Amino acid sequence: MIPKNGPLLSKVNLPSDLKKLDIEELPALCAEIRQYIIEVMSVNPGHLGASLGTVELAVALHYVYDTPFDKIIWDVGHQAYAHKILTGRKDRFHTIRKLQGISGFPKMSESEYDAFGVGHSSTSVSAALGMGVAASLSKEENRHHVAVIGDGAMTGGMAMEALNNAGVSNANLLVILNDNQIAIDKNVGAIHDYLADIVTSRTYNKFRDKIWLLMGGGTRYGKNSRAIVKQLGNAVKTTLLRGGNLFEAFNFRYFGPVDGNDVIRVVKLLTDMKNIKGPKLLHIHTVKGKGFEKAEKDQTVYHAPGVFDMTTGNIKEDKCQGMAPKYQTVFGRTIIELAEMNAKIVGITPAMSTGCSLNLMMSKMPDRTFDVGIAEQHAVTFSAGMAASGFIPFCNIYSTFMQRAYDQIIHDVALQNLHVVFCLDRGGLVGEDGATHHGTYDLAYLRCIPNMTIAAPMNEEELRDLMYTAQLPGMGPFAIRYPKGRGVMPQWKTPFNKLEPGKGRMIRDGRDVAIITIGHVGNYATEACTILEESGISAAHFDLRYLKPLDESLLHDIFSRFTRIITVEDGCIAGGMGSAVLEFMAANGYHSRVVRLGVPDKFIEQGSVGELHHQCGYDAEGIIKAVKERN
Ligand SMILES: Cc1ncc(C[n+]2csc(CCOP(=O)(O)OP(=O)(O)O)c2C)c(N)n1
């Protein structure tokens, strides 16, 4: 039977249906939801592990609270699949992350139950607090606001800023700390150690059990026993845990830790806590990948495992023999080669070591590789500090998450002309993660910063050479952006060559039109030129390589020879490479016709990378169309 037709889930389309169930039926409902998620994810990949861990929490929240009047704000949102299933999207769940399908993250325009749109981490407490304060101002004191935040997301600076602010408000706010002791990779840092202390504090747990026994297991003091044990327990916990309770220091009332995969327990607790006013924090302990053996065992891989066999859990590898490697692998292997040659090189990632492949260096050179937590701003300024002391940090941040650290790039790195190498992974449209994750703004947002060198490789060899060039003496802030996924060179391990900053190259000469590209999309242009030639159109192709400094002599050559020019980039048209070319044209008095292809001025939803490139009109077909339309 398809699990969504299970005896309980078939009756539940909305939270109002859920509320009709008996509390004793909830564990069975959770099992059906879990099975449904596994079944859909096995063929339509997504964020499996996190969402399996929060099934009970989603059920409990919608059982206890009056959503959508009450607001539930999921941090990051990759763990909200059960929430989607319970809030009117059960029948469309199989379309999740697909073109025209439902989003992989909560999204306000998709459902009134998605109280706030997410994708980037550590925003939930700020948003929930904002809503809580707004409710007070609107005299809606009875509205509840719940932020669900993971232990990884809790390490993000914004979460700390929000707790600090919330602690002095009287907003009706509940923060649920969903602690599964892991982010995508191993969660790191002092807060992680602190949380592990709370959960595993054997001394504390033993002490609490002893008090319970001393009190006759609850018989001696009757109904009040539990409360007394809890009060004593909290006092002991504060003494035993280093420095007292962090959340109480922020003026939150702290509850927990409790087993967040015990749905009945969570329902009862939430019901009790509903009547307590002001900021409060419930610390639950859940298991990432809960209920699916392989996902529980290998939590990093099963965070987002791709297609897998739903019975065995085995991941179905794509047949990659003889194929070009992923840019990520080339980055991960090349940085080790460079670091072996240059002792000053260090690697830095904000919590994405497996995703960007810095984990390879981490296992080989643990002393020179740093996972700083979900903390992009800190990662950049930490890199600046190391560069100020003579090191050459390769700071690898996904393009979309680098948006967080814009001021740090300008104020801490570029202004001081520090030699930090930014490796912007996932540059361009990223596909299924959708609008929150596309790395389409980086070329535009970096281009206006003085002192920056900005480059994008068209293939693996260029990535290696750019990384090599970036670490040479005399360089300043140097950004290399490259896309998610495979390049084009199965034989990728080429010898290193310096690629002179500000020098592009001609890939192919032609007569009728010049196509200027930057980065991996240049391969579309190569394909387009061959097809155009067959229909008698002679197109020249130039790969700029560097967006900054611009190769002005190459551009002079192009503008003096061509009246028709097409620019192609995997990034926003506004302010990107095409805009730089137009600025050059205006500044130098040329009058060619320039057509810019790239991401238009709107947010692009999810789909496969190929589908989205096609939709935006800059795949090979789009380039051919642009050439022919205006021929
Ligand atoms: C600003 C930002 N940086 C990085 C990420 C990538 N990312 C997505 S989920 C995740 C781990 C979150 O860990 P946690 O909050 O503990 O949730 P869990 O997946 O363990 O449930 C990371 C780093 C992100 N979404 N946003």
The ligand as an ORCA input file, in Angstrom:
! r2SCAN-3c Opt
* xyz 1 1
  C      23.657     30.476      6.037
  C      23.696     29.009      5.696
  N      24.873     28.350      5.679
  C      24.907     27.038      5.369
  C      23.760     26.348      5.084
  C      23.816     24.898      4.629
  N      23.153     24.019      5.588
  C      21.925     23.524      5.382
  S      21.417     22.536      6.603
  C      22.838     22.747      7.437
  C      23.036     22.044      8.736
  C      22.039     22.463      9.727
  O      22.268     21.772     10.901
  P      21.150     21.722     12.007
  O      20.614     23.087     12.233
  O      21.720     21.038     13.182
  O      19.994     20.885     11.349
  P      19.922     19.327     11.017
  O      20.203     19.206      9.544
  O      20.939     18.605     11.826
  O      18.548     18.955     11.354
  C      23.714     23.575      6.755
  C      25.073     23.937      7.190
  C      22.554     27.070      5.113
  N      21.380     26.489      4.821
  N      22.551     28.379      5.434
*
